Structure formats: C-alpha cells, structure tokens
Amino acid sequence: MSGEIRYDVFKDDPVGGPLWIEAVQGLEQAMSRMEGLATAEDCDYYLFWAQEGKIVRRSKRKSPHRDEEPNDKSWKMAG
C-alpha cells in the first residue's frame, strides 16, 4: 500500500447531512473522483481527511436553470 493519504468522499443528503460515498488514495485522485461525481448530480460533494479531522476540498454543483429563476420573466404567472 502506498504512503498516500486516504480521503473520504462525502455528499450532502437531501436534508444536508453527510453521506459517505467512498475512500480514495491521494488528493489528486480524490479531487478528480469528486468532480466527476459532482457533474452527475445536483448536490454538494466534499473530501474529508480523517487524520486531521477536516474537510480539505468542497465541490458545489449548481443546477443549470437556477440562475434563470429569480430574474427570468417566463417564470412569472401571467395575469
């Protein structure tokens, strides 16, 4: 086994709690995996380093339509 640090990949569940996905060796590999997962779902992912007890990276996925809602007139009801 290599000397690389193991990072745990988590995502926020529907109510905002942590949901463990998997463990990945090495920061570069873990970031790549997290980014890949984040492109598939509309939720936050983060990497946790258990040895230090801290989140080292966070990835937020934004819905492509979220920016349109507040200012887009088509969202308003006619009448």
N, C-alpha and C positions, 0 to 999 in steps of 0.2 A: 504494500500500500504506500502511496506517495506521501510526502510531507505536506501536501497542500491542505489548506484549511477547508473544512466542510461547511457549507452554507445551507440553511434550510429555507426552502421556498414556501411562502405562505400567500394566501389571498384572503381578502375580506369576504366573509359570508354575507348573505342578504341583510343581516341585521348589524353588520360591521364588526363582528368577532373574527378572530384569526382561524383560518382553516389550513392545516398543513397539507402541502402538495407532495413534496419530495425533498431529498437531500442531494446536493451536487458538490463535487470536489472542485475547488478552485474558483476564485472570484470571477474571472473572465467567462468561464463556462457557465457559472451560475447566473451571471447577468444576461448572457445570451439566451439561456433557457427561460428566464423570467420574461424577457422582452418578447420571445416567441409566444409564450402563453398569453401575455397581455394583448397581443394583436388579435387573439381569437375571442376574447370576452370583454365585456364592459364592466370591469371591476379593477380594484387596486391589487397589485402584487408587491411583495417586498421580500428582501433577503435578510435573514436573521443569522447572526454569528453567535452561537450559543456560548462559546468560550468567554466572550466579552459581555454577553447578555444585552446585545444591542442590534438595532436594525441598521444595516450598512448601506442599503440601496432601496429605493422605492420607485415603482413604476405605476403611473396613473393612466388608465385607458379612458379616453373620452369618446362618447358616442358622437358619430359624425353629424347628427342632427341637433345636438344640444345647443350649439351656438345660434341656431336659427330660431329657436322657440321664443326668446324674450322680445326680439325686435321684428320678427317676420310678421307682416300684416296678414298673411294667409292663415295664421294660427287663430286669429280673432274670429269670432262668430259674426256673421252678417246680421244687420238689423238693429 
